[in-house]
């Protein structure tokens, strides 16, 4: 499925929109990390929780749990608090 | 006051604004915090549109690396290290029009935020750090003043209009500030001018609408990209447990904050205290790789050099900024490289 990466993390993927697979958001993040090593740790902390400056959206609606089920037609977007200006 | 009817004829012809909307705009007072990339574009847009009073606050000096995206500045300002508010005022004065400018070459913090925002109808975010944005969020929610968050890094940006009492605030979305050193900044991840222009244009459009038009029916989080062109409106809800807009706790504004920065006499150095405890030195080292020179890290400190001087960061978030005695300048460099 399509996954939109926060602009500050494009150094890992070199593009904003990438493909990844997973039945849940947690699995999807695992797959993303296989494809782009180190990316998951920028989003998820040592305790396995979403970092406080990161937020997740599925089809434009905010979701809070990594266990949420995904369909292959879903569009997943990660947002990071942006400090620049 | 001179008659500006002809000057604004094209925009008053736009029916939803009209002459009445223009008159409301001319009666408005706006606080704009920061007049660099976003702030410069916002100031230009509001002055050209004919806002009544614009309060400009900025703590920094113009540098050469500002010129690709900070539209109010010229090479001369960079050569002379002109304070940004002064350079901005020079350029804005050449545009002319009815706007009265009020300039403050200072660092907005909890000690002066309420005074600077007094009688303002709107607060606009042209800052380059999240610490000031959490303060602006407290300030706006406490005083029921709308504010418009805009942030940019790389080719992407975010915009959120916060309408206190009507929609989510910044802390409904991001309840707590990120640990120091964990966020990329424009210095570490780069930034493109068109991304700044996109974000500022949307902020300015929302500003005109809030100041002069009919009320907005709902607020959304806008996500924009200038390199892989796309805009997206994302739905976010008010958090019933939001510490700021639900529980009305305003720590960034009201808790006594000891002075963040002190000049170290005779050393051309300013010591800056971190706002939030521990700093992720390893994360900071990763983001600074390729940006800073002479990176050194051990368990006691991270030290690096940038064009502006040398910065030493300690695990408790304290830093020594060498190469300046100006407190505002040191705070600006701290926020720029530590990504507060």
Interface residues (C-beta under 8 A of the other chain):
Chain A: X4 X6 X7 X8 X9 X10 X11 X15 X16 X17 X51 X52 X53 X55 X57 X60 X61 X62 X77 X79 X80 X81 X82 X83 X84 X85
Chain B: X34 X36 X37 X38 X39 X125 X126 X127 X128 X129 X130 X150 X151 X152 X153 X154 X155 X156 X157 X158 X173 X174 X175 X176 X177 X178 X179 X182 X183 X184 X185 X186 X189 X191 X195 X196 X199 X221 X223 X225 X227 X228 X230 X232 X233 X234 X235 X236 X237 X335 X339 X340
